[in-house]
Amino acid sequence: MIQAILVFNNHGKPRLTKFYTYFNEHQQQQIIKETFQLVSKREDSVCNFLEYPGSFLIDNASTDCKLIYRHYATLYFVFCVDSSESELGILDLIQVFVETLDKCFENVCELDLIFHADAVHYILNELVMGGMVLQTNMNEILARIEDQSKIQKAEAGISATGASRAVSAMKNINLPQIKDKVFVDLPDKLRDFKF
């Protein structure tokens, strides 16, 4: 089972955190800090798997927690998993996640994760839910994202229709009648102003 998914930059600032096992906020911050310290010290030429020596995951859930990660440009993608998950399978899942983000945001960068957090969480929820892998086919994930985009556009069209009705209602108001009643005390130049 996947216990947590963490994405942070080269300075240790979390850009995406998703915990599938309950930890209080202090524990979460400690896990993020320890994970960054472990992963950032490693050279790019070494293996992308390591045992998590931290006490929080051991106390709360599992004694055999592993960190599986990939470092892309300025971002670390880290999956905290137990022994039931395949290391190579999780590496492949990280690759699918990053490629899907890349397709959706056209050359994904750290700012995309910050400013489109809702879309990133939606993509992640298509991949993993409740710590279990749901989908690894990028085309299926992209199809679901396209469906969601269509729904959002349809909802935007409904709200835009309401706004256009309000604009047309304002155009139909008989302004000369209002002008005579409201602007009685105005000087002649302003009273004769045409709307």
Salt bridges, closest charged atoms under 4 A:
ASP44 OD1 - HIS71 ND1 3.64
GLU87 OE2 - LYS66 NZ 2.66
GLU110 OE2 - ARG15 NE 2.69
GLU140 OE1 - ARG144 NH1 2.91
ASP147 OD2 - ARG144 NH2 3.13
ASP188 OD1 - ARG191 NH1 3.50
